[in-house]
Amino acid sequence: MSLTGGVQRSTGARPRTGLAVGLLAVALLALVGGLAYAALLHVQGAKIRHELDWAMVHGRPADPSGCTWIFGGASDTGHAGAPPAGFPQHAAIHAVARTGRPQVDQVARNGTVYHVRTQLRGDEVVQVVFDARFQLAERQYLLWGVSAAAVAVLVAATATDLRLRRRSVQPLTEALDRQRRFVADASHELRAPITRVHTAAQLLAQRSTCTDTAADRQDLDRLLRTTRLLGEIVDELLLSARLADPSAVTRPSAPVDLAALVVDAVEADAPRAAAHGVTLTVAGADAPVPVHGVGPALRRVVTELLTNALHHTPAGGRVEVRLRPASAGHVELVVSDSGRGLDPRHTERIFDRFHRGPGAGDRRVGLGLALIREVVTAHGGTISAAGRPGTGATFTVRLPVRGGGRAGSPPPDVDPGAARWPFCWWGAHRDRSAQEHEWSRF
């Protein structure tokens, strides 16, 4: 896992934290608003009961706002204007006159609620009607106010968290940028002296004569392996630093024939496979498979997967490279072997940086598969591994196909400079002999 990816995940988690804080504040505000609403309902209910009681006892409304009508006796009182349609309720008046029991109703009409009380006052039946439109408006104002406050709190909490996130993450981002620049600069400065040491070791190996002792030749071989390993480590550290720079990486757009890359890689490794008694086959590469990407980067992916398979396959084994179409305009590059296999528990960890599985030997420096995954991910694809101990391993690379299909003429050669990708693929191209190494740029 790259440090840059970790920073992006940590910074991506902070807005969710701010949103959670905002939602908690909204929940508390909703609780307070609910309590206030309940209190308002209680106060309004008490006021309505008081108004009905006052009008029933005194024969006139206590509130001169014109929301109360009194019907009863020879004439109706308390009218601030024409009574609302449907009042008085004669059915309720007749029922109270017949039974003598008071009756209280709520009637929703004309966009408001009327509280109606009908009861005997002396020998007369009196009906009091109270219009609660002002109480309903107060409730709506309270709900609107609480809702607006909740939205404001949520927006303020999110904005505050974003601002704090920028301030808190900026020093970490700057530190990671300095670290990446240091790794890139140090790797770049170390590459030249390591190359000179490796070249000197090669010259010494070439000048060795038959009079040299076996111990001297072993020392030279060990020196060559060590300088080669140091070069690989430095190159992959440099590449890792470039891949971790989000400002330098742009999506690839040049057409690349993946089938041609596969055929070239298989042809290049065929002598090595034959020397080790390993059967190397290729399938599905008889037609062009155009994908968007950087040719040297994708070539490195194919080469490293093939080298990894040959390294872990004993004599008499088999390595197969297949290109097969996948759903939704994708193609799959499958490299399978019949070698020592791998532990299913390590199928994800083997793509971690500096992870060393059992039997890695001195060839694996812990960055190869991690960098391959970064290259594949940068091309919009995925890579996965499967296998069991003793039954071989299978690596599957899934890439989007250019134009959504395999048909078409072979694409032109890719100019790595025109792609404007920060890949400067340096590697140790090993000749098939035991001691000849040549440092070159892909």
C-alpha positions as CSV (number, residue, x, y, z in Angstrom):
1,M,0.0,0.0,0.0
2,S,1.5,3.4,-1.0
3,L,1.8,6.2,1.4
4,T,-0.1,8.5,-0.9
5,G,-3.0,6.1,-1.1
6,G,-3.0,6.0,2.7
7,V,-3.2,9.8,2.9
8,Q,-6.0,9.8,0.3
9,R,-8.0,7.3,2.3
10,S,-7.4,9.1,5.6
11,T,-8.4,12.5,4.1
12,G,-11.4,10.8,2.4
13,A,-12.5,9.6,5.9
14,R,-12.5,13.0,7.4
15,P,-15.6,14.4,5.5
16,R,-17.5,11.3,6.6
17,T,-16.4,12.2,10.2
18,G,-17.6,15.8,9.7
19,L,-20.9,14.5,8.3
20,A,-21.3,12.2,11.3
21,V,-20.7,15.2,13.6
22,G,-23.2,17.3,11.7
23,L,-25.8,14.5,11.8
24,L,-25.3,14.2,15.6
25,A,-25.8,17.9,15.9
26,V,-28.9,17.7,13.8
27,A,-30.2,14.8,15.9
28,L,-29.7,16.9,19.1
29,L,-31.4,19.9,17.5
30,A,-34.3,17.7,16.4
31,L,-34.6,16.5,20.0
32,V,-34.6,20.0,21.3
33,G,-37.1,21.0,18.6
34,G,-39.3,18.1,19.5
35,L,-39.4,19.1,23.1
36,A,-40.1,22.7,22.1
37,Y,-42.9,21.5,19.8
38,A,-44.4,19.4,22.6
39,A,-44.3,22.4,25.0
40,L,-45.9,24.6,22.3
41,L,-48.7,22.0,21.9
42,H,-49.3,22.0,25.7
43,V,-49.4,25.8,25.9
44,Q,-51.7,26.1,22.9
45,G,-54.0,23.4,24.3
46,A,-54.3,25.2,27.6
47,K,-55.0,28.4,25.8
48,I,-57.8,26.8,23.7
49,R,-59.4,25.3,26.7
50,H,-59.3,28.6,28.5
51,E,-60.8,30.4,25.6
52,L,-63.6,27.8,25.4
53,D,-64.3,27.9,29.1
54,W,-64.3,31.7,29.2
55,A,-66.6,32.1,26.3
56,M,-69.0,29.4,27.7
57,V,-69.1,31.1,31.2
58,H,-69.1,34.8,30.3
59,G,-70.9,34.6,26.9
60,R,-68.2,36.6,25.2
61,P,-64.7,35.7,23.9
62,A,-61.7,36.3,26.0
63,D,-59.5,37.0,23.0
64,P,-60.8,39.8,20.8
65,S,-58.9,38.6,17.8
66,G,-62.1,37.4,16.2
67,C,-61.3,33.6,16.3
68,T,-64.3,32.7,18.6
69,W,-68.0,32.4,17.8
70,I,-70.7,31.7,20.3
71,F,-74.1,30.3,19.3
72,G,-76.9,30.0,21.7
73,G,-80.2,31.4,22.9
74,A,-82.3,33.7,20.9
75,S,-79.2,35.4,19.3
76,D,-75.6,34.4,18.7
77,T,-72.8,36.4,20.2
78,G,-69.1,36.7,19.9
79,H,-69.2,37.1,16.1
80,A,-66.3,39.1,14.7
81,G,-67.7,38.5,11.3
82,A,-69.7,36.0,9.4
83,P,-69.5,32.5,11.0
84,P,-67.5,29.9,9.1
85,A,-69.5,27.7,6.7
86,G,-71.1,24.7,8.5
87,F,-71.5,26.4,11.9
88,P,-73.3,26.2,14.2
89,Q,-73.5,22.4,14.2
90,H,-77.2,21.8,14.8
91,A,-76.8,18.1,15.2
92,A,-74.5,18.6,18.2
93,I,-76.9,21.2,19.7
94,H,-79.9,18.9,19.4
95,A,-77.9,16.0,20.9
96,V,-76.9,18.1,23.9
97,A,-80.4,19.4,24.3
98,R,-81.7,15.8,24.3
99,T,-79.1,14.2,26.6
100,G,-77.8,17.1,28.6
101,R,-74.2,15.8,28.2
102,P,-71.6,18.3,26.9
103,Q,-69.9,17.5,23.6
104,V,-66.4,18.5,22.4
105,D,-65.4,18.1,18.8
106,Q,-62.5,19.1,16.4
107,V,-63.5,19.9,12.9
108,A,-61.0,20.3,10.0
109,R,-62.4,22.6,7.4
110,N,-61.2,25.4,5.1
111,G,-57.5,24.7,5.8
112,T,-57.8,25.1,9.6
113,V,-59.1,23.3,12.6
114,Y,-62.1,24.4,14.7
115,H,-62.5,23.4,18.3
116,V,-66.2,23.1,19.1
117,R,-67.7,22.8,22.6
118,T,-71.5,22.3,23.0
119,Q,-73.1,22.2,26.4
120,L,-76.0,23.5,28.5
121,R,-75.7,26.9,30.1
122,G,-78.7,27.3,32.4
123,D,-81.7,26.3,30.3
124,E,-80.0,27.0,27.0
125,V,-77.7,25.0,24.8
126,V,-74.6,27.1,23.9
127,Q,-72.0,26.2,21.3
128,V,-68.6,27.8,21.2
129,V,-66.4,27.5,18.1
130,F,-62.7,28.4,18.2
131,D,-60.6,28.8,15.1
132,A,-57.1,27.5,15.7
133,R,-55.5,28.9,12.5
134,F,-53.0,31.1,14.5
135,Q,-52.0,28.1,16.6
136,L,-51.4,26.0,13.5
137,A,-49.3,28.8,12.0
138,E,-47.2,29.0,15.1
139,R,-46.5,25.2,14.8
140,Q,-45.5,25.6,11.2
141,Y,-43.2,28.4,12.0
142,L,-41.5,26.3,14.7
143,L,-41.1,23.4,12.3
144,W,-39.7,25.6,9.6
145,G,-37.3,27.2,12.0
146,V,-36.0,23.9,13.4
147,S,-35.6,22.5,9.9
148,A,-33.7,25.6,8.7
149,A,-31.5,25.4,11.8
150,A,-30.8,21.7,11.2
151,V,-29.7,22.4,7.6
152,A,-27.5,25.3,8.7
153,V,-25.9,23.2,11.5
154,L,-25.2,20.4,9.0
155,V,-23.7,22.7,6.4
156,A,-21.6,24.6,9.1
157,A,-20.3,21.3,10.6
158,T,-19.3,19.9,7.2
159,A,-17.7,23.2,6.1
160,T,-15.8,23.5,9.4
161,D,-14.6,19.9,9.2
162,L,-13.4,20.4,5.6
163,R,-11.5,23.4,6.7
164,L,-9.9,21.7,9.6
165,R,-9.2,18.7,7.5
166,R,-7.2,20.8,5.0
167,R,-5.3,22.4,7.8
168,S,-4.5,19.1,9.6
169,V,-3.6,17.0,6.5
170,Q,-1.5,19.7,4.8
171,P,1.6,19.1,7.0
172,L,1.3,15.3,6.4
173,T,0.9,15.8,2.7
174,E,4.0,18.0,2.6
175,A,6.0,15.5,4.6
176,L,5.0,12.7,2.2
177,D,5.9,14.9,-0.7
178,R,9.4,15.6,0.8
179,Q,9.8,11.9,1.5
180,R,8.9,11.0,-2.1
181,R,11.3,13.6,-3.5
182,F,14.0,12.3,-1.2
183,V,13.5,8.7,-2.4
184,A,13.5,9.8,-6.0
185,D,16.6,12.0,-5.7
186,A,18.5,9.4,-3.7
187,S,17.6,6.6,-6.1
188,H,18.6,8.8,-9.0
189,E,21.9,9.7,-7.5
190,L,22.7,6.0,-6.5
191,R,21.9,4.6,-9.9
192,A,25.0,5.9,-11.6
193,P,27.6,4.6,-9.0
194,I,25.8,1.3,-8.7
195,T,25.9,0.9,-12.5
196,R,29.6,1.7,-12.5
197,V,30.3,-0.9,-9.8
198,H,28.2,-3.4,-11.7
199,T,30.1,-2.7,-15.0
200,A,33.4,-3.1,-13.2
201,A,32.3,-6.4,-11.8
202,Q,31.3,-7.5,-15.3
203,L,34.8,-6.6,-16.6
204,L,36.4,-8.4,-13.8
205,A,34.3,-11.5,-14.6
206,Q,35.3,-11.3,-18.2
207,R,39.0,-11.0,-17.4
208,S,38.9,-14.0,-15.1
209,T,41.1,-16.8,-16.3
210,C,41.2,-20.5,-15.8
211,T,44.0,-19.9,-13.2
212,D,41.5,-18.2,-10.9
213,T,40.4,-20.3,-8.0
214,A,36.8,-21.5,-7.5
215,A,36.6,-19.2,-4.5
216,D,37.5,-16.2,-6.6
217,R,34.9,-17.0,-9.3
218,Q,32.3,-17.5,-6.5
219,D,33.2,-14.1,-5.1
220,L,32.8,-12.5,-8.6
221,D,29.4,-14.2,-9.1
222,R,28.3,-13.0,-5.7
223,L,29.5,-9.5,-6.5
224,L,27.5,-9.5,-9.8
225,R,24.4,-10.8,-8.1
226,T,24.7,-8.2,-5.3
227,T,25.2,-5.2,-7.7
228,R,22.3,-6.4,-9.9
229,L,20.1,-6.7,-6.9
230,L,21.1,-3.2,-5.7
231,G,20.3,-1.8,-9.1
232,E,16.9,-3.4,-9.2
233,I,16.1,-2.1,-5.7
234,V,17.2,1.5,-6.7
235,D,15.3,1.4,-9.9
236,E,12.1,0.1,-8.4
237,L,12.3,2.7,-5.5
238,L,12.7,5.4,-8.1
239,L,9.7,4.1,-10.1
240,S,7.7,3.7,-6.9
241,A,8.3,7.4,-6.0
242,R,7.2,8.5,-9.5
243,L,4.1,6.3,-9.3
244,A,3.2,7.8,-5.9
245,D,3.3,11.4,-7.3
246,P,-0.4,12.1,-8.2
247,S,0.5,15.4,-9.9
248,A,2.7,13.6,-12.4
249,V,0.5,10.7,-13.4
250,T,-1.9,11.1,-16.2
251,R,-4.2,8.5,-17.7
252,P,-2.6,6.7,-20.6
253,S,-4.1,7.3,-24.0
254,A,-1.8,5.8,-26.6
255,P,-2.9,2.6,-28.3
256,V,-1.0,-0.6,-27.5
257,D,-1.3,-4.0,-29.0
258,L,-1.3,-6.3,-25.9
259,A,-1.2,-9.4,-28.1
260,A,2.1,-8.2,-29.7
261,L,3.6,-7.5,-26.3
262,V,2.7,-11.0,-25.2
263,V,4.1,-12.7,-28.3
264,D,7.4,-10.7,-27.9
265,A,7.7,-11.6,-24.2
266,V,7.1,-15.3,-24.9
267,E,9.6,-15.3,-27.7
268,A,12.2,-13.6,-25.6
269,D,11.8,-16.0,-22.7
270,A,11.5,-19.2,-24.9
271,P,15.3,-20.0,-24.8
272,R,15.4,-19.6,-21.1
273,A,12.3,-21.8,-20.6
274,A,13.9,-24.5,-22.9
275,A,17.2,-24.3,-21.0
276,H,15.3,-25.0,-17.8
277,G,13.1,-27.8,-19.3
278,V,9.9,-25.8,-18.9
279,T,7.2,-25.9,-21.6
280,L,6.1,-22.3,-22.5
281,T,3.0,-21.8,-24.5
282,V,0.9,-18.8,-25.6
283,A,-2.8,-18.8,-26.6
284,G,-5.3,-16.1,-27.8
285,A,-2.6,-13.8,-29.1
286,D,-3.2,-14.5,-32.8
287,A,-5.2,-11.3,-33.3
288,P,-4.5,-7.7,-32.2
289,V,-5.8,-6.7,-28.8
290,P,-5.7,-2.9,-28.7
291,V,-5.7,-1.3,-25.2
292,H,-5.0,2.2,-24.0
293,G,-1.7,2.5,-22.2
294,V,2.0,2.9,-22.2
295,G,3.8,0.3,-24.1
296,P,7.0,0.0,-21.9
297,A,4.8,-0.2,-18.8
298,L,2.6,-2.9,-20.1
299,R,5.6,-4.8,-21.5
300,R,7.1,-4.7,-18.0
301,V,3.9,-6.2,-16.6
302,V,3.9,-9.1,-19.1
303,T,7.6,-9.7,-18.7
304,E,7.6,-9.7,-14.9
305,L,4.6,-12.0,-14.7
306,L,6.3,-14.4,-17.1
307,T,9.6,-14.2,-15.3
308,N,7.9,-14.9,-12.0
309,A,6.2,-17.9,-13.4
310,L,9.4,-19.3,-14.9
311,H,11.3,-18.7,-11.7
312,H,8.9,-20.8,-9.6
313,T,8.4,-23.6,-12.2
314,P,10.7,-26.6,-11.9
315,A,12.1,-28.6,-14.9
316,G,9.4,-30.5,-16.6
317,G,6.7,-28.0,-15.7
318,R,4.5,-25.9,-17.8
319,V,3.9,-22.1,-18.1
320,E,0.9,-20.8,-20.2
321,V,0.1,-17.3,-21.2
322,R,-3.4,-16.7,-22.4
323,L,-5.3,-13.7,-23.7
324,R,-9.1,-14.1,-23.5
325,P,-12.0,-11.7,-23.8
326,A,-13.9,-10.7,-20.8
327,S,-17.3,-9.1,-20.3
328,A,-18.0,-5.4,-20.7
329,G,-15.2,-4.6,-23.2
330,H,-12.3,-6.0,-21.2
331,V,-9.6,-8.5,-21.9
332,E,-7.8,-10.8,-19.5
333,L,-4.1,-11.7,-19.5
334,V,-3.7,-14.9,-17.6
335,V,-0.3,-16.3,-16.7
336,S,-0.4,-19.7,-15.1
337,D,2.3,-22.2,-14.1
338,S,2.6,-25.7,-12.6
339,G,5.2,-24.6,-10.1
340,R,5.4,-24.6,-6.4
341,G,2.2,-22.6,-6.1
342,L,1.3,-20.1,-3.3
343,D,-0.6,-20.0,-0.1
344,P,-4.1,-18.7,-0.6
345,R,-3.7,-16.6,2.5
346,H,-1.0,-14.6,0.7
347,T,-3.0,-13.9,-2.5
348,E,-3.6,-10.3,-1.5
349,R,-0.4,-9.7,0.6
350,I,1.9,-10.6,-2.3
351,F,0.9,-7.3,-3.9
352,D,2.0,-5.4,-0.8
353,R,5.3,-3.5,-0.9
354,F,8.3,-5.5,0.4
355,H,6.2,-8.6,1.1
356,R,8.4,-11.6,0.9
357,G,6.6,-14.9,0.5
358,P,8.3,-18.3,1.3
359,G,10.9,-19.3,-1.2
360,A,11.4,-15.8,-2.6
361,G,15.2,-16.2,-2.9
362,D,17.5,-13.2,-3.5
363,R,15.7,-12.2,-6.7
364,R,12.6,-10.7,-5.2
365,V,13.1,-7.3,-3.6
366,G,9.5,-6.8,-2.5
367,L,8.4,-4.1,-5.0
368,G,7.9,-6.0,-8.3
369,L,4.3,-7.2,-7.9
370,A,3.3,-4.1,-6.0
371,L,4.5,-1.9,-8.9
372,I,2.8,-4.2,-11.4
373,R,-0.5,-3.7,-9.6
374,E,0.1,0.1,-9.6
375,V,0.7,0.1,-13.3
376,V,-2.4,-2.1,-14.0
377,T,-4.5,0.1,-11.7
378,A,-3.3,3.2,-13.5
379,H,-4.4,1.6,-16.8
380,G,-7.9,1.2,-15.3
381,G,-7.5,-2.6,-14.8
382,T,-7.2,-5.1,-12.0
383,I,-4.8,-7.9,-11.1
384,S,-5.4,-10.9,-9.0
385,A,-3.6,-14.1,-8.0
386,A,-4.9,-17.6,-7.2
387,G,-3.3,-20.9,-6.4
388,R,-2.5,-23.5,-3.8
389,P,0.7,-25.0,-2.6
390,G,2.1,-27.6,-5.0
391,T,-0.5,-26.9,-7.7
392,G,0.9,-23.8,-9.4
393,A,-0.3,-20.2,-9.4
394,T,-2.4,-18.1,-11.8
395,F,-2.1,-14.3,-12.2
396,T,-5.0,-12.6,-14.0
397,V,-4.7,-9.1,-15.4
398,R,-7.9,-7.5,-16.5
399,L,-7.7,-4.4,-18.8
400,P,-10.2,-2.4,-20.7
401,V,-10.1,-2.9,-24.5
402,R,-9.7,0.1,-26.7
403,G,-12.9,0.6,-28.7
404,G,-14.6,-2.2,-26.8
405,G,-13.4,-5.1,-29.0
406,R,-10.5,-7.0,-30.4
407,A,-11.1,-6.3,-34.1
408,G,-9.0,-3.8,-35.9
409,S,-5.6,-3.2,-37.5
410,P,-2.6,-3.4,-35.3
411,P,-1.9,-0.1,-33.6
412,P,1.2,1.9,-34.3
413,D,4.2,1.7,-32.1
414,V,4.0,3.7,-28.8
415,D,6.2,6.6,-28.2
416,P,6.8,6.6,-24.4
417,G,7.7,10.3,-24.5
418,A,4.4,11.1,-26.2
419,A,2.5,9.3,-23.6
420,R,3.7,11.8,-20.9
421,W,3.7,9.2,-18.2
422,P,6.2,9.3,-15.4
423,F,7.5,5.8,-16.3
424,C,11.2,5.6,-16.8
425,W,11.6,1.9,-16.9
426,W,15.1,0.9,-16.0
427,G,15.9,-2.7,-15.4
428,A,18.6,-5.3,-15.5
429,H,18.2,-7.1,-18.8
430,R,19.8,-10.4,-18.1
431,D,21.4,-12.3,-20.9
432,R,20.7,-16.1,-20.7
433,S,24.3,-16.8,-19.7
434,A,25.1,-16.8,-16.1
435,Q,27.3,-13.7,-15.7
436,E,26.5,-11.2,-18.5
437,H,24.3,-8.3,-17.5
438,E,23.5,-5.1,-19.3
439,W,21.8,-2.0,-17.9
440,S,19.6,-0.3,-20.4
441,R,16.4,1.7,-20.7
442,F,13.3,0.1,-22.1
